[in-house]
Amino acid sequence: LPSKLFTGLVNLTYLDISNNQITSIPSSIENSQKLKTLILSKNSLSTLPTEMGRLWRLEKLSIDDNPIKDIPQSIINGGTKKIIFHLRDKMPDVPPLPDRQWINAPIEQQTGAHKLKVFTYNVLAESYATEEQHPYAPSHILKWENRKHKVLDEI
């Protein structure tokens, strides 16, 4: 398949390319975010691109009769969501965001002996950092152990 095949197919919801002797799926498949059904059965796929892990709306993925080697059979047997989560968690980390630019409020005349500093920072509560609410995010990114160090570094 051409590497840019999925670049313009952003509204694609159903794709059946079974029985076509396809040997690879281009990473551009991640652009088809609305894809709900993807049938890849009876091809020659030995691997699936990790970018498929971004297809969090995918409800049905059929990969029967392919010599897939890089996904454990137990995950394949677990169904579409297990496969997508597996691929998502194998994706490389995104590069870090640039440093935040803090905006200091103008200092006004102080009349008392006490000083108060206020800052705000958007921190997602652990109860909201779940795979159910953020199915597109790799699970290690959502773990508090990973996030808390980033927050403490900023403070």
C-alpha positions in Angstrom: 0.0 0.0 0.0 1.3 3.5 -0.7 2.7 5.2 2.4 0.4 8.3 2.0 -2.7 6.3 1.3 -4.5 7.3 4.5 -3.4 10.9 4.6 -6.6 12.2 3.1 -9.0 9.5 4.4 -9.9 11.3 7.6 -13.6 10.4 7.4 -13.1 6.7 6.6 -15.2 4.4 8.9 -15.1 1.0 7.2 -12.3 -0.6 5.2 -12.0 -4.2 4.0 -8.7 -4.9 2.2 -8.7 -8.7 2.9 -7.4 -11.2 0.4 -4.9 -8.8 -1.3 -1.5 -10.2 -0.4 -0.7 -7.0 1.5 2.7 -7.2 3.3 2.5 -3.9 5.3 0.1 -1.2 6.5 1.4 2.3 6.2 1.8 4.3 9.4 -0.4 7.0 7.9 -3.3 4.8 8.9 -3.3 6.8 12.1 -4.9 9.7 10.1 -8.1 7.6 9.8 -9.3 8.4 13.3 -13.0 7.7 12.6 -12.2 4.1 11.4 -14.5 1.7 13.2 -14.1 -1.5 11.2 -10.8 -2.6 9.6 -10.6 -6.0 7.9 -7.1 -7.2 7.1 -7.7 -10.9 7.0 -5.9 -13.3 4.6 -3.0 -11.1 3.7 0.8 -11.5 4.3 1.1 -9.1 7.3 3.8 -10.1 9.7 3.6 -6.8 11.7 1.1 -4.0 12.4 2.3 -0.4 12.7 2.3 1.0 16.2 0.5 4.0 14.9 -2.6 1.8 14.7 -2.6 2.3 18.5 -4.1 5.8 17.8 -7.2 4.2 16.3 -9.0 4.3 19.6 -12.5 4.3 18.0 -11.8 1.0 16.2 -14.5 -1.5 17.2 -13.6 -4.4 14.9 -10.2 -5.4 13.7 -9.9 -8.6 11.7 -6.4 -9.9 11.2 -7.1 -13.6 10.8 -4.8 -15.7 8.5 -1.8 -13.3 8.7 1.6 -14.4 9.9 1.8 -11.7 12.5 4.9 -12.2 14.7 5.2 -9.1 16.8 2.0 -9.3 18.8 1.6 -12.2 21.3 -1.3 -14.6 20.5 -2.8 -13.9 23.9 -3.3 -10.3 22.9 -4.7 -11.2 19.5 -7.1 -13.5 21.2 -8.2 -10.7 23.5 -9.8 -8.8 20.6 -9.6 -5.4 19.0 -9.3 -3.2 22.1 -6.4 -5.4 23.5 -4.6 -5.2 20.2 -5.0 -1.4 19.9 -3.9 -0.8 23.5 -0.9 -3.1 22.9 0.1 -1.1 19.8 -0.6 2.2 21.6 1.7 1.3 24.5 4.5 0.3 22.1 4.5 3.7 20.5 7.5 5.9 21.1 7.0 8.8 23.6 6.1 12.1 22.1 8.9 14.7 22.4 8.6 16.9 25.6 6.7 20.1 25.4 8.8 23.3 25.5 9.3 24.9 28.9 6.4 27.0 30.1 6.8 30.7 30.2 5.6 32.0 33.5 3.8 35.3 33.6 4.6 37.4 36.6 2.0 39.7 37.9 3.1 43.3 38.5 4.3 43.8 42.1 2.2 46.3 43.9 3.1 48.2 47.0 3.2 45.9 50.0 1.6 47.2 53.1 2.0 44.1 55.4 4.8 41.9 56.5 3.3 38.8 54.7 3.9 37.9 51.1 1.6 35.5 49.1 2.5 33.7 45.9 -0.2 32.2 43.8 0.1 30.0 40.8 -2.2 27.7 38.9 -1.3 24.5 37.0 -3.7 22.1 35.3 -3.2 18.7 36.8 -5.5 15.9 35.9 -6.8 14.1 38.9 -5.9 10.4 39.1 -9.6 9.4 39.0 -9.8 11.1 35.6 -6.6 9.8 34.2 -8.0 6.4 33.0 -7.8 4.5 29.8 -11.5 4.7 29.5 -11.5 8.5 29.5 -8.2 8.8 27.5 -8.1 5.7 25.2 -5.7 7.4 22.8 -3.0 8.0 25.5 -0.4 5.3 26.3 -1.1 3.8 29.7 2.4 4.7 31.1 1.7 8.4 30.4 -1.5 8.2 32.5 0.1 6.7 35.6 0.5 9.0 38.5 4.1 8.0 39.1 5.0 9.3 35.7 2.9 12.5 36.0 3.8 13.5 39.5 7.5 14.0 38.8 6.6 16.3 35.9 4.4 18.4 38.1 6.9 18.5 40.9 9.6 19.6 38.5 7.5 22.6 37.4 6.8 23.6 41.0 
